[in-house]
Every structure is written in structure tokens, then in C-alpha cells.
Amino acid sequence: MTHPTPLAGVDHILAELPSSWVIGWQDQCRLVIGPSGAFVLIAAPVELDDAADQAQALAVRTRTILARHISWIPFIDAAVVTAADRPSEAAVSAIVVPVDLLGELLTEGPPVIDQPALQVLRGLLHSGELEQWQVGFTPTDVKIDLCEPQPDAPRGAHL
């Protein structure tokens, strides 16, 4: 029995985040950085172990890349987003979250990354300094940004 990948649901939730958030993509993975933290997300249909290991490795690699450019590096949480109503209880190397709870995972919690740091991280993503991470969530989402987004800009404008 195959389950649909929750990637479309992930991208829908990311489009609803405030424009001040930094969002990048790499294949089926998403990099999401906002005031409440930094996350590497991977959508997994059913098999969680491989997806969790991949997300964890990508989070570590991304943090290593950031260390080359900035002295303060945020912790990057690895998360597997699943379409299942109830994630597996197996121990995996990443957070496992159903797609309908992803918004809460990304936005709840105290602020740990301030706006100046978000601007620096956005600049690194836009300049290509984060290696394979691309701006936005899909190749068709990439646009030329002629000015920095304002904190009160319309939701969904992440570029």
C-alpha cells in the first residue's frame, strides 16, 4: 500500500509562513528558518528510518556550511513530515511530524533567531553560499528579489 508524499502539504504550509522566514529547497527537502528555529524537512511516504537519517545528515551538513560564513550558527532540527495520521513509534534520528501539525512545529516556541540573523541567513541562501540549497520551495518559485521583504509584507512572499 503506497501513501502519497506529503510534500504538497508541506509547501502549502510554507507558503503561509510570514515573509520574514527564510525558505530553501533541495530535491524533496526544505530548509526553513524563522524566529522559532531552523529546520531541515523531508517528506516521507511511509519508511521513516531512511528519511530521518537523510534529514539528520543534511541538517548537520547545512550547519557545517553555515559555520564557514557566520560565527553564530543556529541549531538545525531534522524533521520527517509524514502523511500518516499517527507517525511510527520507532526510534528514528529526526523529529517525526504529521503534515497537519507541521505549522505548529515550525512556529511554536520562544524566539531563538532575531531579524538581523534572519537577514544574514537569507543573504547566504540568496548568494548561493549554502551550496545546494536553492531559494524558495521549488525551481518555479525562484524570482529575482529587488528589495528586502518588509516584516509586514504579505504572507507567502519568501523571496
Secondary structure, DSSP 8 states (H G I E B T S, - for coil): -----THHHHHHHHHTS-TTSEEEEETTEEEEEETTEEEEEEEESS-HHHHHHHHHHHHHHHHHHHHTT-SS---EEEEEEESSSS---S--SSEEEEGGGHHHHHH-S---S-HHHHHHHHHHHHTTTTTT-EESSSGGG-----S---TTS-TT---
